[in-house]
């Protein structure tokens, strides 16, 4: 089935919903250990709800980031979401409001989701780290290692069918620490029944408009799989 609809950034496109047989083959992923002796899927197993996990995160002092930020940006959205999006970490606007993706990059993400007919209220949005790194720098490996426990617990509790890595850091944390976002984006991976795709971070689109077209192509894939 095909219908005409407005595309991202005002571009016109033909929307074609794929049948299950038309989906691209997914590459299987193994869990990548980040703490010796601890499997990611076993992080915070004693906690069974997002509210419990959020309270634990808000009291966390396991890395240096909590001392330099205003608040913990845990994540928001539908706790039963079929689609989960994961960025790198909160910026200044997110730290002020306590919500993920509310600055310029977040506003662009809202436009992308709207164009792809993926209502923000139906998805769950979070970050690899929950506290703003100083000066919006990239989180250090030890900070990612500690905070990934919370991310893995979020994934376990929400049980999304599709997970989207927004940008290089999320891609390395979730798919493989050795991969490049430019070589990985747009490809499907599967980890224990969850379909995973990496896309460029919305902030990268603001810096480099040439990323807009491939990002829209990726989100059309995500949209089609979501509505299947």
C-alpha positions as CSV (number, residue, x, y, z in Angstrom):
1,X,0.0,0.0,0.0
2,X,1.3,3.5,-0.9
3,X,0.0,6.9,0.0
4,X,1.3,10.4,-0.6
5,X,2.1,12.4,2.5
6,X,4.4,15.4,3.5
7,X,7.9,14.2,4.3
8,X,10.5,15.5,6.6
9,X,11.6,19.2,6.1
10,X,8.6,19.8,3.8
11,X,9.7,17.2,1.2
12,X,7.0,15.2,-0.5
13,X,7.3,11.4,-0.5
14,X,5.4,8.2,-1.2
15,X,4.8,6.3,2.0
16,X,5.0,2.6,1.4
17,X,4.3,0.2,4.2
18,X,6.4,-2.9,3.8
19,X,5.1,-6.4,4.3
20,X,7.0,-8.5,6.9
21,X,8.7,-10.4,4.0
22,X,10.1,-7.1,2.7
23,X,12.0,-6.2,5.9
24,X,15.8,-6.2,5.8
25,X,17.7,-9.0,7.5
26,X,18.8,-8.2,11.0
27,X,22.2,-9.0,12.3
28,X,22.2,-10.7,15.7
29,X,24.0,-9.0,18.6
30,X,25.5,-10.4,21.7
31,X,25.4,-8.6,25.1
32,X,28.7,-6.8,25.5
33,X,29.9,-7.0,29.2
34,X,30.7,-3.7,30.7
35,X,31.4,-4.8,34.3
36,X,33.4,-8.0,34.8
37,X,31.1,-10.7,36.1
38,X,27.9,-8.7,35.6
39,X,25.6,-9.2,32.6
40,X,23.8,-6.1,31.3
41,X,20.4,-7.8,31.4
42,X,20.9,-8.5,35.1
43,X,21.4,-4.8,36.1
44,X,19.1,-3.8,39.0
45,X,17.1,-7.0,38.7
46,X,15.5,-6.3,42.2
47,X,13.7,-3.3,40.7
48,X,10.6,-4.0,38.6
49,X,9.2,-0.6,37.8
50,X,10.5,2.6,36.1
51,X,9.5,4.6,39.2
52,X,11.7,2.5,41.5
53,X,14.5,2.7,39.0
54,X,14.1,6.4,38.7
55,X,14.3,6.9,42.5
56,X,17.5,4.8,42.5
57,X,19.0,6.9,39.7
58,X,18.2,10.2,41.5
59,X,20.1,9.1,44.5
60,X,23.0,7.8,42.6
61,X,26.5,9.2,43.3
62,X,28.6,6.5,41.6
63,X,30.3,8.9,39.2
64,X,31.4,12.5,39.1
65,X,28.6,13.8,36.9
66,X,26.0,14.1,39.6
67,X,28.1,16.7,41.4
68,X,28.1,19.1,38.4
69,X,24.5,19.0,37.2
70,X,21.2,20.4,38.5
71,X,19.2,17.2,38.3
72,X,19.0,13.7,37.0
73,X,17.3,13.4,33.6
74,X,16.0,9.9,33.9
75,X,13.8,9.7,30.7
76,X,10.2,10.0,29.8
77,X,7.4,8.5,27.8
78,X,5.2,5.5,27.5
79,X,6.4,2.8,29.9
80,X,4.9,0.2,27.6
81,X,6.4,1.8,24.4
82,X,7.1,-0.4,21.4
83,X,9.7,2.1,20.4
84,X,12.5,3.5,22.6
85,X,15.0,6.2,21.6
86,X,18.4,6.6,23.3
87,X,20.6,9.6,23.1
88,X,24.0,10.3,24.7
89,X,23.2,12.6,27.7
90,X,21.4,15.7,28.8
91,X,22.4,19.1,27.7
92,X,21.8,22.5,29.4
93,X,18.1,22.7,28.5
94,X,17.5,19.2,29.6
95,X,19.3,19.7,32.9
96,X,17.2,22.8,33.6
97,X,13.9,21.2,32.8
98,X,14.6,17.6,33.9
99,X,13.4,16.2,30.6
100,X,15.3,14.6,27.7
101,X,15.5,16.2,24.2
102,X,13.9,19.6,24.9
103,X,16.5,21.9,23.4
104,X,17.1,22.6,19.7
105,X,18.1,19.0,19.0
106,X,15.0,17.8,20.8
107,X,12.8,20.2,18.8
108,X,14.2,18.8,15.6
109,X,13.6,15.2,16.9
110,X,10.0,16.2,17.6
111,X,9.6,17.2,13.9
112,X,11.2,14.0,12.7
113,X,8.9,11.9,14.9
114,X,5.9,13.9,13.8
115,X,6.8,13.6,10.1
116,X,7.3,9.8,10.6
117,X,3.9,9.5,12.3
118,X,5.5,8.3,15.5
119,X,3.9,10.4,18.3
120,X,6.3,11.4,21.0
121,X,3.8,10.4,23.7
122,X,3.7,6.9,22.4
123,X,7.5,6.3,22.5
124,X,10.0,6.3,25.4
125,X,13.0,8.6,25.2
126,X,16.2,8.4,27.4
127,X,19.9,8.8,27.3
128,X,23.0,6.6,28.0
129,X,23.9,8.8,30.9
130,X,21.3,10.5,33.1
131,X,23.4,13.6,34.3
132,X,24.7,16.4,32.2
133,X,28.4,16.2,31.5
134,X,30.2,19.6,32.2
135,X,30.1,21.9,29.2
136,X,28.1,19.3,27.2
137,X,31.3,17.2,26.7
138,X,30.9,13.5,25.7
139,X,30.6,11.2,28.8
140,X,33.8,9.5,29.8
141,X,34.0,5.7,29.5
142,X,33.8,5.1,33.2
143,X,30.7,7.3,33.4
144,X,29.1,5.4,30.6
145,X,30.0,2.1,32.3
146,X,28.3,3.1,35.5
147,X,25.2,4.6,34.0
148,X,24.6,1.9,31.4
149,X,23.3,-0.2,34.3
150,X,20.3,2.2,34.5
151,X,19.8,2.1,30.7
152,X,19.9,-1.7,30.5
153,X,17.3,-1.8,33.4
154,X,15.1,0.6,31.5
155,X,15.2,-1.6,28.4
156,X,14.5,-4.7,30.5
157,X,11.4,-3.0,32.2
158,X,10.0,-1.3,29.1
159,X,10.6,-4.3,26.7
160,X,10.6,-2.2,23.5
161,X,10.2,-4.0,20.2
162,X,12.4,-1.4,18.5
163,X,15.3,0.6,19.9
164,X,16.9,3.5,18.1
165,X,20.4,4.7,19.0
166,X,20.6,8.5,18.4
167,X,24.2,9.2,17.6
168,X,27.7,7.7,18.0
169,X,27.9,7.3,21.7
170,X,24.5,5.4,22.0
171,X,25.5,3.3,19.1
172,X,28.8,2.3,20.7
173,X,27.1,1.7,24.1
174,X,24.3,-0.5,22.7
175,X,25.6,-2.1,19.5
176,X,29.4,-2.3,19.6
177,X,32.1,0.0,21.0
178,X,34.2,-0.5,17.9
179,X,31.6,0.6,15.3
180,X,31.3,3.8,13.4
181,X,28.0,5.6,13.2
182,X,28.5,6.4,9.5
183,X,29.0,2.8,8.6
184,X,26.3,1.4,11.0
185,X,23.4,3.8,10.6
186,X,20.4,2.5,8.7
187,X,21.2,-1.2,9.3
188,X,19.0,-3.4,11.5
189,X,20.5,-5.4,14.4
190,X,18.7,-7.7,16.8
191,X,19.4,-8.3,20.5
192,X,17.2,-10.8,22.3
193,X,14.1,-10.0,20.2
194,X,14.7,-6.2,20.1
195,X,15.2,-4.7,16.6
196,X,17.9,-2.0,16.9
197,X,19.0,0.7,14.5
198,X,21.5,3.5,14.7
199,X,20.8,7.0,13.2
200,X,22.6,10.3,13.3
201,X,21.9,12.4,16.4
202,X,19.6,15.4,15.8
203,X,22.4,17.7,16.9
204,X,24.5,16.4,14.1
205,X,21.8,17.3,11.6
206,X,21.9,20.9,13.0
207,X,25.6,21.0,12.3
208,X,25.6,19.2,9.0
209,X,22.3,19.5,7.0
210,X,23.6,16.8,4.5
211,X,22.7,14.3,7.2
212,X,19.0,15.1,7.0
213,X,18.2,13.0,3.9
214,X,19.8,9.8,5.2
215,X,18.2,10.3,8.6
216,X,14.8,10.6,7.0
217,X,15.4,7.4,5.0
218,X,16.4,5.7,8.3
219,X,13.2,6.9,10.0
220,X,11.1,5.7,7.2
221,X,12.5,2.2,7.8
222,X,11.8,2.6,11.5
223,X,8.2,3.9,10.8
224,X,7.5,0.9,8.5
225,X,8.7,-1.6,11.0
226,X,6.8,0.1,13.8
227,X,3.5,-0.1,11.9
228,X,4.0,-3.6,10.8
